[in-house]
Amino acid sequence: MVDMAVDSSGLDRIDSEILSILRDDARIPYQTLGDRVHLSANAAADRVRRLVRTGVIRSFTIEVDQGRLGRDLEAVIDVRAADVDRFRRGALTCPEVTRLAHVTGRTDFQVHVHVAGTAGLNALLQRFTTEFGAAETRTRGGGDQRPADGGPRRVAP
């Protein structure tokens, strides 16, 4: 007998296993996915489609190696904007921006960026100020940031 207990989110054990597998490889063939959770390819595909339809899976995304694009410096920039909407619209046009979070407190946004060294960072900060109306910025920089286990970096939506 198969354990089909459902947790408080409405997912059973198989759904949870499917999500775990898809987090590591969203392009896995349904046949392989089904084999790993002991379902047919069609049943696995039906499960994935249901998870998408119910909004549990919001999208299938890619992880870009920013370093291979010449963006070898990762930084987090806190921004206080004169016009929040103008800044958001502008920042979202920048390929260097990998995450934009509207936050509360002293600043309006926390912007995660990957740039081509300090020159790229300075150029982006200049755009933030002159083109997008950033009134104040505060930058924290670092290099490559990965989990302690060396696995892929996950960014919250």
URZIBEL-V237572 format. One record per residue. N is the residue number from 0. PSI is psi in whole degrees, -180 to 180 (* if undefined). OMEGA is omega in whole degrees, -180 to 180 (999 if undefined). Layout:
# URZIBEL-V237572
N;PSI;OMEGA / N;PSI;OMEGA
This chain:
# URZIBEL-V237572
0;134;-178 / 1;134;177 / 2;112;-178 / 3;30;179 / 4;138;-179 / 5;132;179 / 6;-178;-174 / 7;-19;179 / 8;-4;-179 / 9;5;179 / 10;139;174 / 11;-179;-176 / 12;-40;-179 / 13;-43;177 / 14;-44;180 / 15;-40;178 / 16;-42;179 / 17;-45;179 / 18;-42;179 / 19;-43;-180 / 20;-44;-179 / 21;-29;176 / 22;-35;-179 / 23;-30;-179 / 24;92;-178 / 25;-10;-179 / 26;11;-178 / 27;135;177 / 28;147;-179 / 29;-34;178 / 30;-46;-180 / 31;-42;177 / 32;-47;179 / 33;-43;178 / 34;-41;-176 / 35;-26;180 / 36;12;176 / 37;45;174 / 38;164;172 / 39;165;178 / 40;-42;-180 / 41;-42;180 / 42;-39;178 / 43;-43;179 / 44;-42;178 / 45;-42;178 / 46;-46;-179 / 47;-45;179 / 48;-39;178 / 49;-41;178 / 50;-35;176 / 51;-48;-177 / 52;-37;-178 / 53;-1;176 / 54;4;177 / 55;-45;173 / 56;118;-179 / 57;-31;180 / 58;164;172 / 59;124;-173 / 60;173;176 / 61;159;173 / 62;119;-177 / 63;134;174 / 64;97;-176 / 65;-33;179 / 66;-36;179 / 67;-15;176 / 68;6;180 / 69;7;180 / 70;87;-171 / 71;0;180 / 72;125;178 / 73;136;-180 / 74;158;174 / 75;128;-176 / 76;123;172 / 77;131;-175 / 78;131;167 / 79;122;-173 / 80;142;175 / 81;-36;179 / 82;106;-174 / 83;-46;-179 / 84;-42;178 / 85;-45;-180 / 86;-47;-179 / 87;-49;-179 / 88;-45;-179 / 89;-48;-177 / 90;-36;-179 / 91;-11;176 / 92;-9;-175 / 93;121;179 / 94;-20;179 / 95;-22;-179 / 96;118;-179 / 97;-16;177 / 98;135;179 / 99;117;-178 / 100;125;174 / 101;123;-173 / 102;167;176 / 103;163;179 / 104;-153;-176 / 105;-32;180 / 106;166;-179 / 107;-32;-176 / 108;150;166 / 109;119;-174 / 110;122;176 / 111;128;-177 / 112;156;169 / 113;122;-175 / 114;166;178 / 115;83;176 / 116;-171;-177 / 117;-31;177 / 118;-42;177 / 119;-38;178 / 120;-46;179 / 121;-41;179 / 122;-41;180 / 123;-42;178 / 124;-38;177 / 125;-43;177 / 126;-43;179 / 127;-41;-176 / 128;-53;-172 / 129;-39;-176 / 130;-35;-171 / 131;0;173 / 132;30;175 / 133;125;179 / 134;-29;-178 / 135;142;176 / 136;150;174 / 137;124;-172 / 138;135;170 / 139;126;-176 / 140;162;177 / 141;-177;177 / 142;-139;179 / 143;126;-180 / 144;116;-180 / 145;157;176 / 146;157;-178 / 147;-29;-179 / 148;-2;178 / 149;2;-179 / 150;-179;-178 / 151;147;179 / 152;133;178 / 153;133;177 / 154;129;180 / 155;147;180 / 156;*;999
